[in-house]
Amino acid sequence: MKKKLSSYIAGAFIINVFAILSVGGICTLMVKDMVTNIARLEKESGNVSTIYRLNNKIQHAVFMVHNSIVDYDETAENEIMATMAKAEKDLLDYMGSEKSGHNLHTQEEFILLEKLHDNISGIKTLLPEIYRNLTLAEPQDENGFKLLEKYAFHARNLTQSINDVHFKVVSGLVKESYNKMFFILLLYLTCSVVGILASCVGYVVLSRHTIKPIINLATATRRISGGDLGIRVATDSETEIGTLYQSFNAMTEKLQEHQRKREDFNRMLEKLVKERTRELLESNESLSRTQSELVRMEKIATLGQIATSVNHEIKTPLNVLYMNLQLLIRKINQCPMEGDSLKQGMLGLTEIINNEIGRINEIIEEFVKYARFPAPKIKESDINKILTDIAEMVTQNAREADISIDLQLDDNLQTCPVDAKMMIQALLNLCMNAIQAMPYGGSLKIESKKLESCTKISIIDTGQGIEAADLDRIFDPFFTKKDGGLGFGLAIVQRIIEDHRGSISCRSEVEKGTEFTIILPTTTKAICQDII
């Protein structure tokens, strides 16, 4: 049965149109869903703003009550009651709009909204009693104000919990939109690859079954016109091209003798063998390239698995080190050297090593969880003691690098509310950077100074310095000039200092040295972030 080229072309065209319409329809539906998610995100953002405004009204009313104790104003009560009434009305309106929305989180949110409404009602009930005492100039009942503060505190927590519900919805919508975007991208890449492969296959098929046979036929025709009647053309095509070839061969067969037809056949067979050999060689080269690409991709996947297991691989030897350290401590304690200074010194060193192992383990955890950096555990700590401990930690490294350590501590320095472990991590990082910047020796100065309501810490070295163009980028994550560095060191230092409501700055000159200045508040109410 003869086949027509037009049938193949029509079939390819139909498949192509169907694929385009299918992909376009899928992408359109995805984009429509993403637009719907954007509208829902906008609504959730408005709900978050509404809840925050509601909390601001409640806190403002409570603030006005406190202000009335200092400066009594007869009109303040009416204004506060009006504010609370407006807050209650806004809350009821919001509850009504949410009830009509039929959201999946409505039940959870309504429980919190009802609690918030009860808080507002409690404040409204408590306000007349407070202002009655203020009007009569009677001694104030602290229980009333404590209850008012409790209501305000609960209102703040409830509004935050309500917004957490909205934030959860927002996070889900964003994740869903990202998934759909990734699906569209994947679909686009897949269609692109398939389209390119289809184009290549179509080109090869068209060249082999249409263009090449026509060229061969034209060549054979020229040879016949030159007197070579022994040429033959061969094809497996069952289309019009095959019919044309058959007619051509039938014409030439009538012009040749039986022997010449055999010779012509042998020559054509040899030609076909060469073509197939060339194609096999090309296929072998393509297979080799594909195999090399697979090996490369396998190496990339292996590197990804190694990167994923780095955290585990570091912890394992660290745990082994810790267990061996415990065995060492046990052996030292079992030695008959009671009261011996050598034994006490060894126990002191093992205690330092034990503490450092624990700190290294915590640093690994904090590095892995850099995106969710934990809040500092604030506790009154002696900054001078922390700096002294830091100096002792880096003494051996400094001695090996021919670096002198100058420790200048202000005896009038008070304790500061800091997380001692985080502060040690930050200061040790700065000191180790300073030592590494002085490979040929130098001086490291660690200084503390008491300011009006803040503490100033300076880490000064006489090392290689930092180029002026890099000073604005040294605290950026992933920025590093060290071989093998990750670029997280100074970023983590800045994060720690800023989490303590402090500030850090850097001054440096190439070939002269670098000075890092840290400003920390000495009290929880002090403001030091603007002091340089």
DRENMARPA-752538 format. One line per field, with one value per residue (C-alpha): residue number from 0; residue in one letter; x, y, z. Coordinates in Angstrom, 2 decimals, always signed. Each point is the difference from the previous one (the first is absolute). Layout:
residues N
num (NUM ...) .
residuo (a ...) .
X (X ...) .
Y (Y ...) .
Z (Z ...) .
//
This chain:
residues 532
num (0 1 2 3 4 5 6 7 8 9 10 11 12 13 14 15 16 17 18 19 20 21 22 23 24 25 26 27 28 29 30 31 32 33 34 35 36 37 38 39 40 41 42 43 44 45 46 47 48 49 50 51 52 53 54 55 56 57 58 59 60 61 62 63 64 65 66 67 68 69 70 71 72 73 74 75 76 77 78 79 80 81 82 83 84 85 86 87 88 89 90 91 92 93 94 95 96 97 98 99 100 101 102 103 104 105 106 107 108 109 110 111 112 113 114 115 116 117 118 119 120 121 122 123 124 125 126 127 128 129 130 131 132 133 134 135 136 137 138 139 140 141 142 143 144 145 146 147 148 149 150 151 152 153 154 155 156 157 158 159 160 161 162 163 164 165 166 167 168 169 170 171 172 173 174 175 176 177 178 179 180 181 182 183 184 185 186 187 188 189 190 191 192 193 194 195 196 197 198 199 200 201 202 203 204 205 206 207 208 209 210 211 212 213 214 215 216 217 218 219 220 221 222 223 224 225 226 227 228 229 230 231 232 233 234 235 236 237 238 239 240 241 242 243 244 245 246 247 248 249 250 251 252 253 254 255 256 257 258 259 260 261 262 263 264 265 266 267 268 269 270 271 272 273 274 275 276 277 278 279 280 281 282 283 284 285 286 287 288 289 290 291 292 293 294 295 296 297 298 299 300 301 302 303 304 305 306 307 308 309 310 311 312 313 314 315 316 317 318 319 320 321 322 323 324 325 326 327 328 329 330 331 332 333 334 335 336 337 338 339 340 341 342 343 344 345 346 347 348 349 350 351 352 353 354 355 356 357 358 359 360 361 362 363 364 365 366 367 368 369 370 371 372 373 374 375 376 377 378 379 380 381 382 383 384 385 386 387 388 389 390 391 392 393 394 395 396 397 398 399 400 401 402 403 404 405 406 407 408 409 410 411 412 413 414 415 416 417 418 419 420 421 422 423 424 425 426 427 428 429 430 431 432 433 434 435 436 437 438 439 440 441 442 443 444 445 446 447 448 449 450 451 452 453 454 455 456 457 458 459 460 461 462 463 464 465 466 467 468 469 470 471 472 473 474 475 476 477 478 479 480 481 482 483 484 485 486 487 488 489 490 491 492 493 494 495 496 497 498 499 500 501 502 503 504 505 506 507 508 509 510 511 512 513 514 515 516 517 518 519 520 521 522 523 524 525 526 527 528 529 530 531) .
residuo (m k k k l s s y i a g a f i i n v f a i l s v g g i c t l m v k d m v t n i a r l e k e s g n v s t i y r l n n k i q h a v f m v h n s i v d y d e t a e n e i m a t m a k a e k d l l d y m g s e k s g h n l h t q e e f i l l e k l h d n i s g i k t l l p e i y r n l t l a e p q d e n g f k l l e k y a f h a r n l t q s i n d v h f k v v s g l v k e s y n k m f f i l l l y l t c s v v g i l a s c v g y v v l s r h t i k p i i n l a t a t r r i s g g d l g i r v a t d s e t e i g t l y q s f n a m t e k l q e h q r k r e d f n r m l e k l v k e r t r e l l e s n e s l s r t q s e l v r m e k i a t l g q i a t s v n h e i k t p l n v l y m n l q l l i r k i n q c p m e g d s l k q g m l g l t e i i n n e i g r i n e i i e e f v k y a r f p a p k i k e s d i n k i l t d i a e m v t q n a r e a d i s i d l q l d d n l q t c p v d a k m m i q a l l n l c m n a i q a m p y g g s l k i e s k k l e s c t k i s i i d t g q g i e a a d l d r i f d p f f t k k d g g l g f g l a i v q r i i e d h r g s i s c r s e v e k g t e f t i i l p t t t k a i c q d i i) .
X (+0.00 +1.47 +0.43 -0.14 +2.39 -2.94 -1.47 +3.20 +0.15 -3.69 +0.46 +3.05 -1.88 -3.00 +2.25 +1.90 -3.20 -1.44 +3.18 +0.08 -3.67 +0.42 +3.06 -1.57 -3.18 +1.89 +2.13 -3.12 -1.70 +3.14 +0.27 -3.69 +0.54 +3.04 -2.06 -2.63 +2.71 +1.24 -3.52 -0.20 +3.43 -1.22 -3.05 +2.09 +2.37 -2.99 -1.20 +3.44 -0.05 -3.51 +1.03 +3.10 -2.08 -2.45 +2.86 +1.37 -3.34 -0.12 +3.59 -0.60 -3.03 +2.03 +2.78 -2.50 -1.20 +3.56 +0.49 -3.11 +1.72 +2.68 -2.14 -3.70 -2.37 -3.79 -0.48 +2.49 -2.48 -2.50 +2.73 +1.32 -3.48 -0.64 +3.28 -0.90 -3.50 +1.51 +2.42 -2.90 -2.03 +2.97 +0.47 -3.67 +0.06 +3.14 -1.57 -3.02 +2.09 +2.10 -3.11 -1.32 +3.35 -0.19 +3.75 +1.62 +1.54 -3.23 -0.76 +3.46 -0.01 -3.48 +1.03 +2.79 -2.31 -2.54 +2.76 +1.10 -3.58 -0.19 +3.22 -1.46 -3.17 +2.10 +1.91 -3.22 -1.41 +3.17 +0.42 -2.96 +1.26 +3.52 -1.23 -2.43 +2.97 +1.91 -2.96 -0.41 +3.77 +0.04 +3.10 +0.33 -0.60 +3.02 -2.04 -2.12 +3.03 +1.58 -3.21 -0.01 +3.61 -0.95 -2.84 +2.33 +2.66 -2.55 -1.38 +3.49 +0.64 -3.42 +0.48 +3.40 -1.55 -2.74 +2.58 +2.02 -3.05 +0.01 +3.75 -0.45 -2.55 +2.32 +2.89 -2.17 -1.11 +3.56 +1.21 -2.84 +0.84 +3.68 -0.92 -2.14 +2.75 +2.45 -2.47 -0.38 +3.79 +0.39 -2.72 +1.70 +3.39 -1.52 -1.88 +3.15 +2.09 -2.71 -0.43 +3.73 +0.24 -3.07 +1.52 +3.26 -1.81 -2.21 +3.03 +1.78 -3.10 -0.69 +3.63 +0.23 -3.35 -0.67 +2.87 +2.78 -1.94 -0.78 +3.68 +1.02 -2.50 +1.25 +3.58 -0.97 -1.80 +3.13 +2.10 -2.46 +0.11 +3.81 -0.29 +0.20 -2.97 +1.06 -1.11 -2.87 -1.83 -1.50 -2.42 -2.28 -2.53 -3.60 -0.98 +0.08 +3.79 +0.03 -2.26 +2.32 +3.03 -1.74 -0.87 +3.58 +1.45 -2.48 +1.15 +3.69 -0.55 -1.24 +3.22 +2.49 +1.01 -0.25 +3.70 +0.14 -2.99 +1.89 +3.08 -2.08 -1.72 +3.36 +1.20 -3.23 +0.26 +3.53 -1.17 -2.80 +2.41 +2.24 -2.95 -1.16 +3.55 +0.21 -3.32 +1.20 +3.15 -2.09 -2.31 +3.00 +1.34 -3.41 -0.21 +3.45 -1.05 -3.21 +1.92 +2.40 -2.93 -1.59 +3.26 +0.18 -3.61 +0.68 +2.95 -2.16 -2.66 +2.68 +1.31 -3.55 -0.34 +3.35 -1.06 -3.22 +1.85 +2.75 -1.82 -0.22 +3.58 +1.35 -2.05 +1.12 +3.74 -0.93 -2.00 +2.90 +2.31 -2.39 -0.24 +3.78 +0.35 -2.31 +2.14 +3.10 -1.58 -0.87 +3.57 +1.41 -2.33 +1.09 +3.69 +1.41 +0.97 -2.36 +0.79 +2.65 +0.13 +0.70 -3.21 -2.01 +1.51 -0.87 -3.55 -0.23 +1.12 -2.45 -2.76 +0.87 +0.05 -3.34 -1.53 +1.41 -1.39 -3.45 +0.41 +1.17 -3.07 -2.24 +1.79 -0.69 -3.69 -0.18 +1.76 -2.47 -2.89 +1.38 -3.31 -1.80 +2.60 -1.05 -0.67 +2.68 -0.57 +0.64 +1.71 +2.09 +3.61 +3.45 +1.39 +3.52 -0.06 -1.22 +2.84 +2.51 -1.25 +0.27 +3.58 +0.86 -1.64 +2.05 +3.28 +1.46 -0.92 +1.42 +3.22 +0.52 -0.57 +2.40 -2.87 -0.15 -3.34 -0.70 -3.02 -1.24 -3.14 -1.96 -0.32 -3.07 -1.85 -3.35 -1.68 -1.94 -3.18 +1.43 +0.00 +3.50 +0.34 -1.05 +2.27 +2.96 -0.75 -0.05 +3.13 +1.96 -0.84 +1.36 +3.17 +0.71 -0.53 +2.47 +2.62 -0.45 +0.51 +3.48 +1.90 +3.35 -0.72 -1.36 -2.10 -3.60 -1.68 -3.20 -1.53 -3.16 -1.24 -2.99 -2.13 -2.97 -2.55 +1.86 +3.09 +2.60 +2.12 +2.88 +1.93 +3.06 +2.70 +3.04 -0.64 -0.44 -3.14 -3.11 -0.37 -2.28 -2.19 -0.74 -0.86 -3.66 -0.34 +1.90 -3.18 -1.92 -0.70 +2.09 +2.54 +3.52 +3.54 +1.31 +0.85 -2.60 -1.99 -3.79 -0.56 -2.17 +2.43 -0.47 -3.65 -0.62 +1.99 -2.13 -3.17 +1.01 +0.90 -3.20 -2.10 +1.46 -1.24 +3.58 +2.03 +3.27 +2.22 +3.33 +2.86 +2.97 +3.02 +1.91 +3.36 -0.74 -2.69 -3.68 -2.19 -3.40 -2.10 -2.96 -2.51 -2.26 -2.68 +0.68 -3.73 -3.05 -1.30 +3.21 +0.23 +3.45 -0.61 +0.61 +3.29 +3.11) .
Y (+0.00 +3.33 +2.75 +3.70 +2.59 +2.33 -2.48 +0.09 +3.80 +0.33 -2.43 +1.87 +3.31 -1.33 -1.39 +3.29 +2.09 -2.35 +0.20 +3.81 +0.32 -2.52 +1.69 +3.43 -1.13 -1.51 +3.14 +2.19 -1.99 +0.20 +3.76 +0.38 -1.88 +2.18 +3.16 -1.38 -0.64 +3.59 +1.28 -2.22 +1.23 +3.57 -0.81 -1.75 +3.00 +2.28 -2.26 +0.16 +3.80 +0.10 -2.16 +2.12 +3.20 -1.56 -0.85 +3.54 +1.46 -2.24 +0.80 +3.71 -0.05 -1.73 +2.56 +2.84 -1.58 -0.03 +3.57 +1.06 -1.02 +2.62 +2.66 -0.52 +1.21 -0.21 -0.47 -2.88 -2.59 +0.78 -0.06 -3.35 -1.51 +1.24 -1.57 -3.32 +0.16 +0.65 -2.92 -2.26 +1.09 -0.58 -3.44 -0.94 +1.29 -2.02 -3.11 +0.47 +0.34 -3.04 -2.08 +0.73 -0.86 -3.75 -0.27 -3.24 +1.73 +1.76 -2.37 +0.32 +3.76 +0.44 -1.65 +2.58 +2.84 -0.96 +0.06 +3.41 +1.24 -1.22 +1.95 +3.19 -0.48 -0.52 +3.23 +1.93 -1.37 +0.87 +3.57 +1.63 -1.39 +1.34 +3.46 +0.09 -0.41 +2.69 +2.40 -0.55 +0.40 -3.20 -2.19 -2.02 -3.71 -1.62 -3.10 +1.98 +1.20 -3.45 -1.46 +2.70 -0.86 -3.67 +0.75 +2.06 -2.71 -2.68 +2.22 +0.40 -3.75 -0.79 +2.42 -1.55 -3.50 +1.12 +1.41 -3.21 -1.79 +2.44 -0.34 -3.78 +0.51 +2.48 -2.48 -2.73 +2.23 +1.09 -3.62 -1.03 +2.84 -0.97 -3.61 +1.10 +2.28 -2.88 -2.26 +2.59 +0.31 -3.77 -0.28 +2.70 -1.70 -3.39 +1.37 +1.83 -3.17 -2.06 +2.70 +0.13 -3.79 -0.15 +2.65 -1.94 -3.25 +1.72 +1.50 -3.36 -1.79 +2.68 +0.04 -3.78 -0.79 +3.07 +2.41 -2.56 -2.33 +2.95 +1.05 -3.59 -0.19 +3.26 -1.29 -3.26 +1.88 +2.06 -3.17 -1.61 +3.08 -0.44 -3.53 -2.03 -2.32 -2.27 +2.27 -1.06 +1.83 -1.85 +1.04 -1.59 +2.77 -0.95 +3.53 +1.88 +0.05 -3.81 +0.01 +2.45 -2.15 -3.12 +1.71 +1.19 -3.45 -1.59 +2.39 -0.77 -3.74 +0.01 +1.69 -2.45 -3.52 -2.56 +0.12 +3.77 -0.05 -2.37 +2.21 +3.08 -1.77 -0.89 +3.56 +1.28 -2.59 +1.15 +3.57 -0.87 -1.92 +3.06 +2.20 -2.38 -0.22 +3.77 +0.11 -2.66 +2.03 +3.11 -1.96 -1.32 +3.53 +1.20 -2.90 +0.88 +3.63 -1.12 -2.35 +2.79 +2.28 -2.70 -0.43 +3.75 +0.14 -2.93 +1.88 +3.08 -2.12 -1.58 +3.42 +1.00 -3.02 +0.78 +3.59 -1.25 -2.33 +2.48 +0.86 -3.66 -0.75 +2.82 -0.96 -3.64 +0.65 +2.73 -2.50 -2.46 +2.77 +0.79 -3.65 -0.40 +3.21 -1.43 -3.13 +2.20 +1.93 -3.29 -1.26 +3.26 -0.21 -3.59 +0.96 +0.11 +3.66 +1.61 +3.66 -0.07 +3.19 -1.95 -1.98 +3.14 +1.65 -2.99 +0.01 +3.73 -0.56 -2.86 +2.20 +2.70 -2.64 -1.37 +3.48 +0.69 -3.29 +1.00 +3.46 -1.40 -2.25 +2.99 +1.99 -2.81 +0.01 +3.79 -0.10 -2.56 +2.04 +3.35 +0.95 -0.60 +1.61 -0.48 +2.96 +0.66 -1.22 +3.26 -0.18 +2.47 -0.84 +1.40 +1.31 +0.28 -3.70 -0.93 +2.00 -1.61 -3.46 +0.92 +1.16 -3.33 -1.94 +1.71 +0.23 -3.20 +0.99 +3.48 -1.36 -2.32 +2.93 +2.27 +2.31 +1.87 +0.46 +3.30 -0.32 +3.41 -0.33 +2.79 -0.85 +2.25 -2.07 -1.34 -3.26 -0.11 -1.90 -2.39 -3.61 -0.96 -2.93 +2.07 +2.86 -2.38 -1.35 +3.50 +1.31 -3.21 +0.25 +3.57 -0.94 -3.02 +2.13 +2.52 -2.72 -1.39 +3.52 +0.15 -3.00 +1.68 +1.06 +3.19 +1.26 -0.80 +2.47 -0.93 +2.98 +0.72 +3.43 +1.30 +2.61 +1.90 -2.79 -2.41 -2.18 +0.39 -2.97 +0.44 -2.73 +1.63 -1.73 +1.10 -2.39 +0.24 +2.13 +0.00 +1.77 +3.03 -1.47 -3.05 +1.81 +0.39 -3.70 -1.79 -0.62 -1.35 -3.77 -2.03 +2.83 -1.22 +0.46 -3.08 -3.18 -2.56 +2.56 -0.07 +3.72 -0.53 +1.01 +3.78 -0.33 -2.15 +2.46 +2.91 -2.03 -0.80 +3.61 +1.40 -2.62 +1.49 +3.46 +1.02 +1.12 -0.99 +2.04 -0.46 +2.33 -1.27 +1.09 -2.33 -1.08 +1.91 -1.95 -0.35 +1.09 -1.51 +2.02 -1.53 +2.04 -1.87 +1.37 -0.37 -0.06 -1.37 +3.54 +1.54 +0.88 -0.52 -0.93 +3.56 +0.43 -0.63) .
Z (+0.00 -1.10 +2.53 -0.73 +1.31 +0.50 +2.53 +2.08 -0.17 +0.98 +2.88 +1.28 -0.28 +1.97 +2.74 +0.21 +0.25 +2.61 +2.07 -0.18 +0.97 +2.84 +1.44 -0.42 +1.71 +2.93 +0.41 -0.21 +2.76 +2.12 -0.50 +0.82 +3.27 +0.77 -0.62 +2.37 +2.59 -0.42 +0.71 +3.08 +1.11 -0.34 +2.11 +2.66 +0.10 +0.56 +2.82 +1.64 -0.21 +1.47 +2.97 +0.62 -0.11 +2.46 +2.37 -0.35 +1.07 +3.08 +0.97 -0.63 +2.32 +2.72 -0.47 +0.42 +3.26 +1.31 -1.16 +1.95 +3.25 -0.62 -1.66 +0.73 -2.68 +0.38 -3.73 -0.17 +1.27 -2.74 -2.63 +1.28 +0.14 -3.54 -1.14 +1.61 -1.48 -3.43 +0.51 +1.01 -3.04 -2.32 +1.53 -0.46 -3.60 -0.67 +1.54 -2.23 -3.14 +0.92 +0.74 -3.51 -1.57 +0.77 +0.45 +1.13 +3.03 +1.07 +2.92 +1.52 -0.54 +1.46 +3.24 +0.33 -1.09 +2.67 +2.62 -1.28 +0.22 +3.59 +0.74 -1.48 +2.02 +3.13 -0.64 -0.59 +3.26 +1.92 -1.32 +1.91 +3.32 -0.63 -0.96 +2.94 +2.36 -1.91 +0.27 +3.76 +0.47 +1.99 +0.32 -3.16 +0.09 -1.61 -0.79 -2.45 -1.93 +0.12 -1.40 -2.69 -0.91 -0.09 -2.41 -2.20 +0.06 -0.92 -2.76 -1.47 +0.13 -1.48 -2.90 -0.66 +0.07 -2.41 -2.36 +0.32 -1.41 -2.93 -0.41 -0.22 -2.80 -1.75 +0.25 -1.51 -2.87 -0.73 +0.05 -2.31 -2.42 +0.04 -0.77 -2.93 -1.29 +0.27 -1.84 -2.78 -0.25 -0.06 -2.64 -2.05 +0.22 -0.81 -3.00 -1.14 +0.18 -1.69 -2.67 -0.67 -0.17 -2.24 -2.29 -0.18 -0.69 -2.59 -1.68 -0.11 -1.29 -2.60 -1.14 -0.19 -1.60 -2.15 -0.65 -0.25 -2.35 -2.28 -0.02 -0.74 -2.80 -1.48 +0.17 -1.66 -2.74 -0.74 -0.17 -2.40 -2.17 -0.04 -1.29 +3.22 -0.36 +2.86 +2.86 +2.27 +2.75 +2.99 +2.77 +2.61 -0.26 -0.74 -0.90 -3.32 +0.27 -0.13 -3.04 -1.78 +0.81 -1.30 -3.26 -0.37 +0.62 -2.40 -2.70 +0.56 +0.19 -3.61 -1.13 +1.47 -0.37 +2.85 +0.81 +0.28 +2.30 +2.35 +0.06 +0.62 +2.88 +1.63 -0.24 +1.57 +2.78 +0.81 +0.13 +2.41 +2.25 +0.23 +0.88 +2.71 +1.37 +0.19 +1.81 +2.44 +0.69 +0.61 +2.29 +1.92 +0.49 +1.14 +2.46 +1.40 +0.51 +1.70 +2.28 +1.00 +0.80 +2.16 +1.93 +0.56 +1.22 +2.34 +1.48 +0.53 +1.74 +2.20 +1.00 +0.92 +2.27 +1.61 +0.64 +1.61 +2.36 +1.03 +3.21 +0.99 -1.01 +2.18 +3.02 -0.09 +0.58 +2.47 +2.04 -0.16 +1.22 +2.84 +1.11 -0.09 +2.00 +2.65 +0.12 +0.34 +2.89 +1.69 -0.42 +1.43 +3.01 +0.60 +0.11 +3.58 -0.13 +2.54 +0.51 -2.71 -2.04 -3.19 +0.42 +0.69 -3.04 -2.16 +1.35 -0.72 -3.59 -0.44 +1.35 -2.56 -2.76 +1.21 -0.04 -3.47 -1.36 +1.20 -1.50 -3.36 -0.09 +0.63 -2.73 -2.48 +0.92 -0.32 -3.39 -1.37 +1.36 -1.16 -1.69 +3.31 +2.21 +3.65 +2.26 +2.64 +3.56 +1.79 +3.39 +1.96 -0.81 +0.74 -3.30 +1.42 +0.97 -3.48 -1.57 +2.39 -0.97 -3.69 +0.51 +1.66 -2.84 -2.73 +1.97 -1.49 -3.57 +0.54 +1.47 -2.97 -2.39 +1.94 +1.00 +3.28 +1.76 +1.75 +2.31 +1.25 +2.13 +1.69 +3.71 +0.27 -2.58 +1.20 -0.96 -3.25 -0.95 -2.62 -1.04 +1.12 -2.42 -3.01 +1.06 +0.36 -3.47 -1.52 +1.79 -0.60 -3.70 -0.13 +1.90 -2.19 -3.12 +1.42 +0.65 -3.51 -1.40 +1.63 -1.46 +0.67 +3.57 +1.49 +2.87 +1.01 +2.33 +1.85 +1.76 +2.02 +0.99 +1.95 -1.75 +1.40 -0.31 -2.25 -0.15 -2.73 -1.10 -2.45 -1.85 -1.62 -2.06 -1.98 -2.86 -3.75 +0.16 -2.16 -3.33 +0.07 -2.76 +2.20 +3.25 -0.94 -0.82 +2.77 +2.01 -2.99 +0.07 -2.47 -0.46 +0.73 -1.23 +1.82 -1.86 +1.04 +1.99 +0.06 +0.60 +3.08 +2.76 +0.11 -1.03 +3.09 +2.15 -1.20 +0.56 +3.58 +0.81 -1.51 +1.81 +3.19 -1.11 -0.64 -3.01 -1.65 -2.31 -1.72 -0.86 -1.97 -2.01 -2.28 +1.46 +3.24 +1.78 +0.81 +2.92 +0.77 +2.46 +1.81 +2.02 +2.45 +2.37 +3.72 +0.80 -1.76 -0.58 -1.32 -3.71 -1.49 -3.63 -1.21 +1.90 -2.07) .
//
